[in-house]
Amino acid sequence: NAGVMQNPRHLVRRRGQEARLRCSPMKGHSHVYWYRQLPEEGLKFMVYLQKENIIDESGMPKERFSAEFPKEGPSILRIQQVVRGDSAAYFCASSQNRQGSNQPQHFGDGTRLSIL
Amino acid sequence: GESVGLHLPTLSVQEGDNSIINCAYSNSASDYFIWYKQESGKGPQFIIDIRSNMDKRQGQRVTVLLNKTVKHLSLQIAATQPGDSAVYFCAEASYTGNQFYFGTGTSLTVIP
C-alpha cells in the first residue's frame, strides 16, 4: 500500500548546480502537485500536473524551475543553477481526481534540498 | 487574495486534556477545508476534511467545526496524547481552484 514516494529524501547541491527531485504518486492517482516549505512556514503551491500536461504553474518561478510528469515514470521537479535561497523542503502530493472535486491530497515525506 | 492564518502559533496541553486549534480564512469562495498533521521530518498527513455545506464533522478523537459566517475553522482533539504532538495546518480550496492554500501552522506540544 505504497503512498506518495519522493526521492531523494535529502539532496545537497553547490550553487550553480542542478537539482532533480522525483515523485511517484499513489497508485491510481494521475494528478500531482508540488509544494515548497520553508522552516516554520506553511506549504506554498508551486505547480499542478496531470500525465504529460502542466495544468497550473502559477506558483512556480518563471526562471530556473521546471516540472514534468511524463506518460511513464515519476514526476520531476527540476531546479537549474541553484542558489542558496532554493534551500527548502519540497513536497509532492497526489490525488485521484482534480483538486476541484474536493478530495484530499496525499503527501510524500518530501525532499530536503540544501544549497552550499 | 486568499490567505489562511492561525490564531495561535504554539499550544501546550496536558496529556488527557482536549486541544482546540483555530484557523481563519479570508476567501469566501473556499468550499473545502482540510486539517493536516505534520510531524518532524515528514510530510503532511491527512486528518479530517469538511465541505462548506456542513458545519461539523467528527472523526476518531477529532472534530472539525466550520463557521462560514466569520470564516473560521477549528480542530478539536479529544483526550490529547503524546503522539498528537506535531504541527497542525489548515488548508482551504475552492471548486474552481487547483491548489490548497495552507496556513502557517500551529505547533502542538503534549505534556506527559
Interface residues (C-beta under 8 A of the other chain):
Chain A: V4 Q6 Y33 Y35 E40 E41 G42 L43 K44 F45 Y48 I55 D56 G59 F91 A93 R98 Q99 G100 N102 P104 Q105 H106 F107 G108 D109 G110
Chain B: V4 D31 Y32 I34 Y36 G41 K42 G43 P44 Q45 F46 D49 R51 F89 A91 A93 S94 Y95 T96 G97 N98 Q99 F100 Y101 F102 G103 T104 G105
